[in-house]
Amino acid sequence: MDSIRTYVSPQLREPILIAAFAGWNDASEAATFAARFLVDQWGARKMADIDPEEFYVFTETRPQVRVPGRFQRYIQWPANEFFYHVNQQGERDFVVLVGVEPQLRWRTFTEGVIGFCRQHGITMVVTLGALVADIPHTGPVRLSGTASPSWLARRLRALGVTPTRYAGPTGIVGVLNAAAARRRLAVAGLWGSTPEYLSASPNPKVALAMLETLSALIDLDVNLADLRELEAQFDREVDEVLASNPELEAYVRQLEEEEAQEEAPPEEERPRSEQEPLPSGEDLIRELEEYLRRRRSQSGPEA
């Protein structure tokens, strides 16, 4: 695809592509947060990107103006970037695609990504996604997913990932997974569930759960200590809010009781507008989200 601009072509050993896209597939930014964490921890180098011109309605996904210095300004366009990492501890290398879900020409977009995989010897595609659900933040993160062929599906189930039975509207990761499977690439899609009352904040707990499972699935060479510290800080901040707000605390306890009574599968890939409304406490939810944003802005840029 002419829209993919390649800057370097390193010699990679049977690389695995890990992909995450901001937007409909990325509740709490957990999926893209996880992918960017890998890029940062690895110091991964940029390999290629996708020209956004064909794939976005710029009146809906607007370019951003940045001002790096006095009298200077530049335009930041919606980015889909490939980064590569040479895995010194394993037999396979990695390519990470971090992007923004396109609005136009999805088949062209996915065929371009598959063509890139063929060109660079990528034989496995792993996509990350996140969805909102009526669950408490206090329990283990729910992970669901799909995989093909059967040996990869069995490995995913052995790691405690629930096979998804979702049928309905999908996002770009669903289309990419289907296109990769048609081309006989090994494919895994991993989804993490995030509590709806925390949906406005990047959720390191969900990102950590996905990366821990991914590490066991494909032997990632990555140190997750920094992400575990972020998870602990995140939990402390949420607990602080709950301790000062009995009504919100009661709402979370209600979710815990409901989860204990019935282990329902997550409502995977349903956009927030199609999900059931929260039973109560919307003002409290906004208060919690605003508090978390203030705490993060006071502590400086996120990792």
N, C-alpha and C positions, 0 to 999 in steps of 0.2 A: 504494500500500500504506500503510495507516494506521500501520504500524510505522516508516516513515521519517519522521523529524522534521526539517523544513527550518528553518534559522535565518536564512539569507540567500539571496536569489535574484539573483545578479549577472548582468549582461548579458555572456554569453560568446560567442565567435566559433567556431562549429563545434567545440566542445571534444572532446578525446580523453580517454576514461576509462582510467586505468592502475590496475589492481587487484592486490593481493597479500593472501594470508590466511595467518596463522600456523596451524601444525598439520601435517597429513599432506602438504600441498603445499609445505612450507617447510623442507627439510633445511638445517641450519646457520643457520637464520633468514636465509638469503641473500636471499630474495624480499622479505620484509617489511623487512629492513635497507635494501634498495635503494629501496623505496617511501618509507620514512621519511626516507631521505637526501634525496629529492626535496622532501618536505614541508619539511624543515629548511632546505635550501639556498634554496628559493624563499620561505621565510617564508609558506607557503601558509596561507590562512585557512580555518577550519572552516566548511563549508557546510551539512552535514546529518549525521545519524547514524541508525542502525537500532536500535530498541528491542530488547534481547536476549530479552525475556520469552518470545516464541514459539519461539525457535530453539535453546535450550540446555537441557541437563540440568544444573542447577546443583550437583548432587551429584557430577558428573563434571568440569565446568568451573566451579570454585567462584569466586564473587566474592572479591575481596581487600579486607581491611581496611587502610586507610592512616591514619596518625597525623600530620597536618601540624603540630601544635603541642600544647602542654600541654592536657590534658583534651579534646582535639579528636580526632575520628575520622570517617572517611567510608568508604562502600563503593564500590569500583571494580568495575563490572560488565564482562563481556566486551564489547569495543567494536568496532563497524564504523563508521568515520568517513570522511566525504567532505570533502576539502579542495580548494580551487580556486586556480589560478594564472593570472593574466592575462599572457600571453606578449608582452612589449613588442617582442621581436626577430622575431616571426613572425606568421603569418596566423591561427593557431589557438591556442586556449587549452587548458588542461589541468585535469582533475579527477582526484585521486588518492583511491582507496578503499583504506584499510588496515584489515584486520579479522582476525577469528578464524574459522576454518572452523566453520560451524554444525553442530549435531548433529541437528536436527529440521527438517522442512518445507522441504527444499531447493528444491522447485519454487516454493513460495511466496516463498522468499527471492530466488531468481534472477529470478522475474517482477517482484518489487518493484524490484530493481536495474535491470532493463530498462525498467520504467515510469519510473524516475527518469531514465534516459538519454533517453527520449522527451520527458519533460517539459522537460528542459534542453538539448535540441538536440544531444545527444551522438550522433555518427554512427560512431565507431570505439571498440572496446573492446580493450585490450591487457592480458593477464594475465601475471603473473610467477610462476614456480614454481621450486623447486629440489629435486633428488633426490640420493641418495647412490649412489656407484659405486666400484668397485675401480680407482681411477685415482690417479696421483701428483699432488701439489700443484705439482710443478715445471714441468709443461707448460702449454700454453695451456688455458684453460677450455673444456670442451666445451659447446656450446650446441645445443639441439634445439628444434623447435617446429612449429607448424601455423599456417595462415593461410587466410582466405577473404575476398574472392573471389580469383581466380587471379592478378590483378596484384599483390596484396599478398603472396601466396605466392612469386611470382617475386622480388619485392624482398627477401624474407627469405632466400631461397636465395642471392641475389647477395651477401648480407652474410656468407656462410659458415655459416649456420645449417642444421643437418642436419634434413631432414624426418623427423618421428617416424613409426614404424610400430607404435607400441605399441597393444595391444588388451588390455583387462582392467579391473580395478577403477579407478575414477577418483576425483578429489577435487572440491571445489566449483568449482575453476577450469575443469575439464572440463565440468561441467554449465552453468556460466555461459557458456562459449564456445559451447556447442551452442545454448543459448537465444538468445544474441545473433545467431548465424548464422541461426536460424529467422526472426528478426524483420528479417532483411536488413540488419543492421549489419555493417560491416567488422570482422573479428575476427582478432587475432593472439595466439597463446600462445607465450611464450618460457620455456624451461627451461634452467637451468644445473646442471651436475654438480659435486658437491663430494666430495672424498675421504672415504671412510667413517671413516678414522682421525682426521679433523678434524671430525666431524659434530656435536660438542657445542658448538662455538664459533661465534659469528657469523663468517661468512666474507666479508670485504670484497673478496677477489679475485674471487669469483663474482659478487658484487653489482656490482662495477665492470665486469666483462665484459658483464653484462646491460644496464647503463645505457649503455655505449659503443655497443653494438649498437642499443639502443632509440633513442639519440640520432641515429644514422645513419638509422634507419627512419622516425622521425616528427619529426626536427628539434627535439629537446629544447633548451630554453634553460636550460642548467645548467652550472655550473663543477664539474668532477670532480676538481680539484686536491686537495682535502682527502681524497677517497676514495682517490686514488692514494697519498697519504702513508700512509693506513691500510693499504693493500695492502702497501707496502714494509715497514712495521713488522711486519705479520703474517708476511711471508716471513722477516724476520730472526729473529723469535721461533721459528718452526718450525725454521729452519736451526740455531739455537742448541741446540735439543733434539736434533736429529739428530746434531750434532757430538759430543755427550756420550753418545750411546747407539748403539753400533755395531749392535746387533741391529735396532733400529728403522730405522736408516739402510739396512741391508741389505734390509729389507722394502720400503722406498721404491724402492731400486734395482731390486728384482725387479719392482715394478709398472712402472717405466720401461721395463724390457726387454720385458715382456709387451705394453705399449702400442705399442712400436716394431714388434713382430712382427705384431700384429693390431689393427687399428683397428675394434673392435667398437662397435656403437651402444650408448648408455647404456640402462640398465634403467629407463626413464622411468616415473614414478608408482608404482613398486612400493614399498609400505611396507617399512620396515627389517626387520620380522619375516619377510617373504617372500623376502628376498634371501639369496644364498649366504653362509655364515659366512666370516669372515676366515680366510685360511690359517694365520695365526699371529700372535702378539704382542698379544693382547687386553689383557694387563696393561700392556704398553708404550703401547698406545693410550690407556688410562685415564690413565696417567702424563702423556702429552702433553696431554690435554684439561685435566687438573687444573693443569698448569703454565701453560697459556694463560689459564685462568680467574684464577689467582693474579696473573699479570702484568697483566691488565686491571683487576683490583680494586685493585692497587697504583698504577696510573697514573690512576685516577679514572674517572668515568662515560664511557661510549663516546659517540662522536658520533652 
